[in-house]
Amino acid sequence: MSRVIVAGSGIAGLTTALRLSGRHTVTLVTKDRLGESNTEWAQGGIAGVIGPDDTVASHVSDTLTAGAGHCDPESVRILCEASGDAIVSLAEAGVDFDTDATGVWARGMEGAHSFPRIFHSGGDATGRAISTALAEKLRAEVAAGRVTLLEDTMFVDILTSDDESRAVRATGITVLSNGIAKTLSADAIVLATGGAGQVFAHTTNPAAATGDGLAAAIRAGAEVADLEFFQFHPTTLSGHGFLISEAVRGAGALLLDERGRRFMCGVDDRAELASRDVVALALHRRQAAQDGRPCFLDARAIPDVAARFPSITAGLAAHGLDLSRDLIPVTPAAHYFMGGVAADRDGRTNVERLFAIGEVACTGVHGANRLASNSLLEGAVFATRAVAAIDALPDLDFEDSDSMDHELPLPQFGSFHQTALTRTELQALTWAHLGVERTAKGLRTLLDRLGDGARNTAPSATNVEAFETANLALIAEHMARHALAREHSLGAHTRTDARTNTRTDTTLAKPTALLQEATAC
């Protein structure tokens, strides 16, 4: 039996903790309340192949195509082959998936999928349904004494062995709770801390998505990959970042310019159902051609749209908009990090006994652009594989295992360095230079600004926001360096100064061409 720390309480973290419970000593650390994560905010659903009219091969092909040729094919095969079992397991855990008129699970259509294969709950509240069901089971494990739960506890850093004669090994973590810093020792650590959408001024992510696990992994010497690839969701409510699921376009909603004309037909044969990188870039360019004024989502022709998308309908109503009657002003916003801590197909990183799963990890399943509704699936599938790998770990010798948990003196936080930029300044700079379109000049400007001025001393241990901003600055720097190194456009990474364009997913129209084809559909 090993002591395992799981950091994060989205689908990846909850699945891991539940599957380890009873066989290992499990501690789950979560920055906010249990279940507060990107998972809870997910609207559309979870992709999977269940039924005779769809195939794993098709799901694999769609994932590889959306990923712009940058996916790891074997990881994609593993993901898609396990999709049916993952969805059944969620149902067994208490997720009530929606059914059609015949009583079988309903399947929705989303962009870049060849078949309807999106399973959903509560119409557009799939993430909340999954989070609620798994969190309820986790609390039962806590009540039974099989899991220790630390809520409102910020994951700060990873402790590693300092024995130069052997590989670097993760030995524990530091956390911050109620202004007190502590260390927690472990035989294995699972990072399931989610994304870093708060690095941008405009994001669909909750406030807690500050990349804490990714930043800690970087400081611990973990390898990272594909940090230039951050997905921008095409349809968020302009000025507010409220997500309007891809499933709405899957149900028939159209994208219109400010004059009420469709503009996606000439960009991609799939029109509004092209992959997210394609739609986001086209929408971004159309907005630019309109001097920054938003485009519109038209869902007025969808039958029973309010009943099909109750959460979105309610969210828009709070802003005085009616999905069934109004054109909805939309704009792209940062949504999902394809890059992250480099992990193998079982979640292992180059730091011994440090695992990474879910959005914080980069396993190669998403490539340069994630296929819609594959994110929840990734969390479930690779959590299960990581658990098997942890089960197979040999027990550590007592002399190799620090069993002491203790409060941490503040000077030991000296490895943290805070940028001179405020968070608002940082987010504005990343949006301007690391956003939908990028140039070498802009990326160098960002790096210069990140390096401007003397860096402050370590953040106060009582200031969670200061730690978060330091993490965001570190991530922004690494993202910019990765984006600068990739000189061509690929997937969600668009270099407007690229000499060549190696896109394999579509041929994107130039901004001027977008105006010319506006009346073509």
C-alpha positions in Angstrom: 0.0 0.0 0.0 1.3 3.4 -1.0 0.6 7.0 0.1 -0.8 8.7 -2.9 -1.6 12.4 -3.2 -4.1 13.4 -5.9 -4.1 17.1 -6.7 -7.3 18.3 -8.3 -11.0 17.3 -8.2 -12.2 17.3 -11.8 -13.1 14.1 -13.6 -9.4 13.0 -13.7 -8.7 13.6 -10.0 -12.0 12.2 -8.8 -11.7 9.1 -10.9 -8.2 8.5 -9.7 -9.0 9.0 -6.0 -12.0 6.7 -6.2 -10.2 3.9 -8.0 -7.3 4.1 -5.6 -9.5 4.2 -2.5 -9.3 1.1 -0.3 -6.0 -0.1 -1.8 -3.8 2.9 -1.0 -3.7 5.7 1.5 -5.2 8.5 -0.6 -5.2 12.2 0.1 -7.1 14.5 -2.3 -6.2 18.2 -2.4 -8.4 20.7 -4.1 -8.0 24.5 -4.2 -11.7 25.3 -3.7 -14.6 23.1 -2.7 -14.7 19.5 -3.9 -15.6 19.4 -7.6 -15.0 23.0 -8.5 -13.0 22.6 -11.7 -13.2 22.9 -15.5 -15.1 19.6 -15.5 -18.0 21.2 -13.6 -18.2 24.0 -16.2 -18.2 21.6 -19.2 -21.4 21.9 -21.2 -21.4 19.8 -24.3 -20.8 16.2 -23.3 -18.4 13.3 -23.5 -17.5 11.7 -26.8 -17.7 7.9 -27.2 -18.5 5.1 -29.5 -21.5 3.1 -28.4 -23.9 1.7 -31.0 -23.6 -0.1 -34.4 -23.7 3.0 -36.6 -20.4 4.4 -35.3 -16.9 3.0 -35.2 -13.8 3.4 -33.1 -11.9 3.9 -36.4 -14.1 6.9 -37.3 -13.5 8.4 -33.8 -9.8 7.9 -34.2 -9.8 9.5 -37.6 -11.8 12.5 -36.5 -9.4 13.0 -33.5 -6.3 12.8 -35.7 -7.7 15.1 -38.3 -8.8 17.7 -35.7 -5.3 17.4 -34.1 -3.8 18.6 -37.4 -1.5 15.6 -37.8 0.2 16.3 -34.4 -1.4 13.6 -32.3 0.2 10.5 -31.0 -1.8 7.8 -32.9 -1.4 5.1 -30.3 -2.6 7.4 -27.5 -5.6 8.3 -29.7 -6.4 4.7 -30.3 -6.3 4.0 -26.6 -8.6 6.9 -25.9 -11.2 6.0 -28.5 -11.2 2.3 -27.8 -11.8 2.9 -24.1 -14.6 5.5 -24.7 -17.6 3.2 -24.4 -16.4 1.6 -21.2 -15.6 5.0 -19.7 -19.1 6.2 -20.4 -20.7 3.1 -19.0 -18.5 3.5 -15.8 -19.8 7.0 -15.4 -23.3 5.9 -15.7 -22.7 3.2 -13.1 -21.2 5.9 -10.8 -24.5 7.8 -11.0 -24.3 10.0 -14.1 -27.8 10.2 -15.6 -27.2 10.5 -19.3 -30.1 11.9 -21.4 -32.2 9.5 -23.4 -34.1 9.8 -26.7 -37.8 8.9 -27.3 -36.9 5.2 -27.4 -35.2 5.3 -24.1 -31.6 4.8 -25.3 -28.9 7.3 -24.5 -29.2 10.3 -26.8 -26.2 11.3 -28.9 -25.5 14.8 -30.1 -23.4 16.1 -33.0 -20.5 18.5 -32.6 -17.9 20.1 -34.8 -15.4 17.9 -36.7 -17.2 14.6 -35.7 -18.4 12.3 -38.5 -21.2 10.8 -36.4 -23.4 11.9 -33.5 -21.4 10.5 -30.6 -21.7 13.1 -27.8 -23.4 11.7 -24.7 -24.9 14.4 -22.5 -26.7 14.9 -19.2 -29.2 17.6 -18.3 -29.1 18.8 -21.9 -26.0 21.1 -21.5 -24.9 20.3 -18.0 -22.8 17.2 -18.5 -19.8 18.3 -16.6 -21.9 19.3 -13.6 -23.6 15.9 -13.7 -20.3 14.1 -13.8 -18.7 16.3 -11.1 -21.7 15.9 -8.8 -21.9 12.1 -9.1 -18.2 11.5 -8.6 -17.9 14.1 -5.8 -20.8 12.4 -3.9 -19.0 9.0 -4.2 -15.8 10.6 -3.0 -17.4 12.1 0.0 -18.7 8.7 0.9 -15.2 7.4 0.8 -14.1 10.2 3.0 -16.8 9.4 5.5 -15.7 5.8 5.5 -12.1 6.8 6.3 -10.7 5.6 3.0 -9.8 9.0 1.6 -8.5 12.2 3.3 -10.0 15.3 1.7 -8.3 18.7 1.9 -10.6 21.4 0.5 -9.7 25.1 0.1 -6.1 24.0 0.0 -3.8 25.4 -2.7 -1.3 23.0 -4.2 2.0 25.1 -4.2 5.0 23.0 -5.1 6.4 19.5 -5.6 9.1 18.2 -3.2 11.8 16.0 -4.8 14.6 13.9 -3.6 18.0 15.5 -3.6 20.1 12.3 -4.0 22.3 13.0 -7.0 23.1 9.3 -7.4 19.6 8.5 -8.5 16.8 9.8 -10.7 14.8 12.8 -9.4 11.8 11.4 -7.5 8.8 13.2 -6.2 8.5 12.8 -2.4 5.6 15.1 -1.5 4.0 18.5 -2.0 3.7 21.8 -0.3 0.2 23.2 0.2 -1.3 26.4 1.6 -4.4 26.4 3.7 -5.8 29.2 5.9 -2.5 31.0 5.6 -0.5 28.1 6.8 2.0 26.4 4.6 2.5 22.6 5.1 4.3 19.7 3.5 2.6 16.4 2.7 4.7 13.4 2.0 3.8 10.8 -0.5 5.0 7.7 -2.4 3.3 8.9 -5.6 1.7 12.2 -6.7 -0.9 12.6 -9.3 -1.3 16.0 -10.9 -4.9 16.5 -12.0 -5.0 20.2 -11.5 -6.5 21.2 -14.9 -5.8 24.0 -17.2 -4.5 27.6 -17.1 -7.1 29.6 -18.9 -6.6 32.5 -16.5 -3.3 33.3 -18.3 -5.6 35.1 -20.8 -7.8 38.2 -20.4 -10.7 36.3 -22.0 -11.4 32.8 -21.0 -14.2 30.3 -20.4 -12.3 28.8 -17.4 -13.2 29.4 -13.8 -11.1 31.7 -11.6 -9.2 28.8 -10.1 -7.7 27.7 -13.5 -4.3 29.3 -12.9 -2.0 26.4 -13.9 -0.8 25.6 -10.4 0.1 22.0 -11.2 1.8 22.8 -14.5 3.9 25.6 -12.9 4.9 23.4 -10.0 5.9 20.6 -12.4 8.1 23.0 -14.4 9.9 24.1 -11.2 10.4 20.4 -10.2 12.1 19.7 -13.5 9.3 17.9 -15.3 9.4 17.9 -19.0 6.6 19.8 -20.8 5.3 19.6 -24.4 3.2 21.5 -26.9 2.8 24.6 -24.8 2.2 26.7 -27.9 -1.2 24.9 -28.5 -4.0 26.6 -26.5 -7.5 26.1 -27.9 -9.8 29.1 -28.3 -13.5 28.3 -28.2 -15.2 30.2 -31.0 -18.5 31.0 -29.3 -18.5 32.8 -26.0 -20.8 35.6 -25.1 -19.1 38.8 -26.2 -17.7 40.7 -23.3 -18.5 38.1 -20.7 -16.7 34.8 -21.5 -19.9 32.8 -20.9 -19.5 29.6 -23.0 -22.0 28.7 -25.6 -21.4 25.0 -26.3 -20.4 23.6 -29.6 -23.5 21.4 -29.3 -25.7 24.4 -30.2 -24.0 24.6 -33.6 -24.3 20.8 -33.7 -28.0 21.2 -33.4 -28.1 23.7 -36.3 -27.1 27.1 -35.1 -25.4 29.4 -37.6 -22.6 32.0 -37.4 -23.4 35.4 -38.9 -21.4 38.6 -39.5 -22.7 41.9 -38.3 -24.8 42.2 -41.5 -26.5 38.9 -40.8 -24.6 36.9 -43.4 -23.1 33.5 -42.9 -19.3 33.4 -43.4 -18.1 29.9 -42.6 -19.2 28.2 -45.9 -16.3 29.5 -47.9 -13.8 28.8 -45.1 -14.3 25.1 -44.7 -16.6 22.5 -46.2 -17.9 21.7 -42.8 -19.0 25.3 -42.3 -20.1 26.0 -38.7 -19.1 22.4 -37.8 -15.5 22.7 -38.7 -12.9 22.1 -36.0 -12.5 24.7 -33.3 -9.2 26.1 -34.5 -10.7 26.7 -37.9 -13.9 28.3 -36.6 -12.2 30.4 -34.0 -9.7 31.8 -36.4 -12.3 32.6 -39.0 -14.5 34.3 -36.5 -11.6 36.3 -35.1 -10.6 37.5 -38.6 -14.2 38.4 -39.4 -14.4 40.4 -36.2 -11.2 42.2 -37.2 -12.7 43.0 -40.6 -15.6 44.6 -38.7 -13.3 46.8 -36.6 -13.7 44.5 -33.6 -17.5 44.4 -33.5 -18.8 40.9 -32.7 -20.3 38.3 -34.9 -23.5 36.5 -34.0 -24.8 33.0 -33.2 -28.2 32.3 -34.6 -30.0 29.5 -32.9 -33.5 30.7 -33.5 -34.5 27.9 -35.9 -33.6 25.1 -33.5 -36.7 23.4 -32.3 -37.2 23.5 -28.5 -33.8 25.2 -28.1 -34.5 26.3 -24.6 -35.4 22.8 -23.5 -32.4 21.3 -25.2 -29.9 23.8 -23.7 -31.4 24.9 -20.4 -28.2 26.0 -18.7 -27.1 28.1 -21.7 -30.6 29.6 -21.9 -30.5 30.6 -18.3 -27.0 32.0 -18.6 -28.0 34.2 -21.5 -31.2 35.3 -19.8 -29.1 36.7 -17.0 -27.7 39.1 -19.7 -31.0 39.9 -21.2 -30.7 37.6 -24.2 -33.1 34.9 -25.4 -31.5 32.0 -27.3 -34.8 31.2 -29.1 -35.4 34.8 -30.2 -32.2 36.8 -30.3 -29.0 36.9 -32.3 -26.3 36.2 -29.7 -23.1 38.3 -29.9 -20.1 35.9 -29.7 -16.3 36.0 -29.7 -13.5 33.5 -29.2 -12.0 33.0 -25.8 -9.3 30.8 -24.3 -10.7 27.4 -23.5 -8.4 24.4 -23.3 -4.7 23.7 -23.0 -3.6 21.0 -25.4 0.0 21.3 -24.0 1.1 20.4 -20.5 3.3 18.1 -18.5 4.7 15.5 -20.8 3.3 12.2 -19.8 3.3 8.7 -21.2 0.1 6.6 -21.8 -0.1 5.7 -18.2 0.4 9.2 -16.9 4.1 8.8 -15.9 6.4 11.9 -16.2 10.2 12.1 -16.3 10.1 12.8 -12.5 9.9 9.4 -10.8 6.6 8.8 -9.1 5.0 12.0 -10.4 2.0 11.4 -12.6 0.0 13.8 -14.7 -3.5 13.2 -16.2 -6.2 15.3 -17.7 -5.8 18.8 -19.0 -2.5 19.4 -17.0 -0.9 16.6 -19.0 0.2 16.3 -22.6 -0.2 12.7 -23.7 -0.5 13.4 -27.4 -4.2 12.7 -27.7 -5.2 16.2 -28.7 -2.3 17.2 -30.9 -2.4 20.8 -32.1 -6.2 21.1 -31.6 -8.6 19.1 -29.4 -11.6 17.4 -30.9 -14.8 18.6 -29.2 -15.9 16.5 -26.1 -12.7 14.5 -26.0 -11.5 16.3 -22.8 -13.8 14.7 -20.3 -13.1 11.4 -22.0 -9.4 11.9 -21.7 -9.7 12.5 -17.9 -11.7 9.3 -17.4 -9.6 7.0 -19.6 -6.1 8.1 -18.5 -7.0 8.3 -14.9 -7.9 4.6 -15.0 -4.6 3.8 -16.7 -2.6 5.9 -14.2 -4.3 4.0 -11.3 -3.1 0.7 -12.8 0.4 2.1 -13.1 0.4 3.2 -9.4 -0.9 -0.2 -8.3 2.1 -1.7 -10.0 4.7 0.5 -8.2 7.1 -1.3 -5.9 6.9 -0.4 -2.2 9.6 2.1 -1.2 12.1 1.2 1.4 11.4 2.9 4.7 14.7 4.9 4.5 13.5 6.2 1.1 10.2 7.3 2.4 9.8 10.5 4.5 6.7 9.9 6.6 6.7 13.2 8.3 4.1 15.9 7.4 4.8 19.3 8.9 4.3 23.0 8.7 6.7 24.7 6.4 8.7 27.8 7.4 8.1 30.6 5.0 11.7 31.1 3.7 11.4 27.7 1.9 9.1 29.4 -0.6 12.1 31.3 -1.9 12.0 29.5 -5.3 8.9 31.5 -6.2 9.5 34.7 -8.2 6.8 37.1 -9.0 6.8 39.1 -12.2 6.7 42.9 -11.9 3.5 42.8 -14.0 0.1 42.8 -12.4 -2.2 40.0 -13.3 -4.4 42.3 -15.4 -1.3 43.5 -17.3 -0.1 40.0 -17.8 -3.5 38.8 -19.1 -3.8 41.7 -21.5 -0.3 41.1 -22.9 -0.9 37.4 -23.4 -4.2 38.0 -25.1 -2.5 40.5 -27.4 0.5 38.4 -28.3 -0.4 34.8 -27.4 -4.0 34.9 -28.6 -5.7 33.6 -31.7 -3.0 35.1 -34.0 0.7 35.5 -33.2 3.9 37.0 -34.6 7.5 36.7 -33.6 7.6 40.4 -32.9 4.6 40.1 -30.5 6.0 37.1 -28.8 9.3 38.8 -28.2 7.5 41.8 -26.9 5.7 39.6 -24.4 8.9 37.9 -23.3 10.6 41.3 -22.9 7.7 42.6 -20.7 7.8 39.4 -18.6 11.5 40.1 -18.0 11.1 43.8 -17.3 12.0 45.3 -14.0 13.3 43.6 -10.8 11.4 40.6 -9.7 9.8 40.9 -6.4 10.6 38.6 -3.4 8.6 35.5 -2.7 4.8 36.1 -2.3 3.4 36.2 1.1 2.3 32.8 2.2 -1.2 34.2 3.0 -1.6 35.7 -0.5 -3.0 32.9 -2.8 -3.5 35.4 -5.6 0.2 36.3 -5.6 1.2 32.6 -6.0 -1.3 32.2 -8.8 0.0 35.2 -10.7 3.5 33.9 -10.3 2.4 30.6 -11.8 0.6 32.3 -14.7 3.7 34.4 -15.4 5.9 31.3 -15.5 3.5 29.5 -17.8 3.2 32.5 -20.1 6.9 32.7 -20.5 7.1 29.0 -21.4 4.2 29.3 -23.8 5.7 32.3 -25.6 9.0 30.4 -26.0 7.3 27.4 -27.5 5.2 29.6 -29.8 8.3 31.5 -30.9 10.1 28.2 -31.7 7.3 26.9 -33.9 7.6 29.3 -36.8 4.8 27.8 -38.9 1.0 27.7 -38.2 -0.4 24.4 -37.0 -3.8 23.7 -35.5 -4.6 26.3 -32.8 -1.2 27.9 -33.2 -1.4 30.6 -35.9 1.7 32.5 -36.9 0.6 35.3 -39.3 4.3 35.9 -40.1 4.9 32.3 -41.1 6.8 31.7 -44.3 5.0 28.5 -44.9 1.7 27.0 -43.6 1.7 23.3 -42.8 -1.9 23.1 -41.8 -3.4 19.6 -42.6 -6.9 20.2 -41.4 -8.2 22.8 -43.8 -7.4 25.7 -46.1 -8.1 28.9 -44.3 -9.3 32.0 -46.1 -7.4 35.2 -45.9 -9.2 38.1 -44.1 -9.9 39.8 -47.4 -11.3 36.6 -48.9 -13.6 36.3 -45.9 -15.3 39.5 -47.0 -15.6 38.4 -50.6 -17.3 35.1 -49.8 -19.7 36.5 -47.2 -22.7 36.3 -49.5 -21.8 32.9 -50.9 -23.8 30.9 -48.4 
